[in-house]
Amino acid sequence: LPATDAGANYSQTLAATGGTGTLVWSSSNLPAWLALSPAGALSGTAPAVTSVTQYTFNVTVTDSVTATASQAFGLTVNPGLTITNASPLPSWTVNRLYSQTITATGGTGALTFSDAGTTLPAWLTITGAGLLSGNSPTAGTFNFTLKVTDSLSAFATKAFALTINPAPSVTTTSLPPTTSGIVYGQSLAAAGGMAPLT
């Protein structure tokens, strides 16, 4: 049976061939969240799970002369989608190419990443595979929301902050004088950039 996501409404119709007259479906060990109609329609709301969980059960189809056939099934429920990167994202420096991979867990099938609306600054893009990249022309803190969608169209969003630092600059403007023969020591200072500064 096709897998589903935690919390999703599941619906699948079973099929059979052969037999005489009307076919009637039944099961004696369905998980509590699933129902099976006499016409073979499986339906229910998948429960919350924290890891991939498989439910197993048997179904029986009976025809009008009480001939039967049975089949065992496994139905996988995947955890809900979660974007796993922490916010704020690692900071960066102005006019340097930024690159960060966004990741997620849960969901069913292929995961696709996108901007949740039009929240990304113009200089930043995200690919469907989750590569966030761009080159900021200005320093500042940028706030945006990213989205991940699975093959069942379930999705999750997460808000992020990204700080772009000014280019590094030396802030020490003068050095104190010293006297001949005296050991000299003075710490230099800088601002901007991305630590550590060397």
PEVENRA-V769562 format. One line per field, one symbol per residue. phi: phi as a letter, one per 40 degrees, with the letter a starting at -180 (. if undefined). psi: psi as a letter, one per 40 degrees, with the letter a starting at -180 (. if undefined). burial: b if it has 9 or more other ideal C-beta (glycine too) atoms within 8 Angstrom, else e. A space follows every 10 residues. Layout:
BEGIN
phi = ???
psi = ???
burial = ???
END
This chain:
BEGIN
phi = .ccabdgccc aabcbabggb gccbbaabbc cdcbbbcdcg ccaibcccbb adbbbbabbb bbccbgcbab acbbbcbcdc caccccbccd cabdgbccaa ccbabggbgc bbcacchbcc cdcbbbccch ccaibccbci bbbabbbbbb ccgcaabacb bbcbccccac ccbabccabd gccbaaccba bggbcccb
psi = iiiiiheihh hhhiiiiaih ahhhiiiefi ideiihidee hhiihhihie ihhhhiiiih hhaeffiiii hiihhhhiii ihheiihiih iaiifhhhhh hhiiiaihai hhiihgbfei idehihidee hhiihheiii hhhihiihha eeeiiiihhi ihhhiiiiih eheihiiiih ehhhhhhiii iaahiih.
burial = eebbbbebeb ebebebeebe eebebbbeeb eeebebeeeb bbbbebeebe eeeebebbbb bbbeeeeebe eebebbbbbb bbbebeebbe bbbbeeebeb ebebebbbee bebbbbeeeb eeebebeeeb bbbbebeeee ebebbbbbbb ebebbbbbeb bbbbbbbbee eeeeeeeeee eeeeeeeeeb ebbeeeee
END
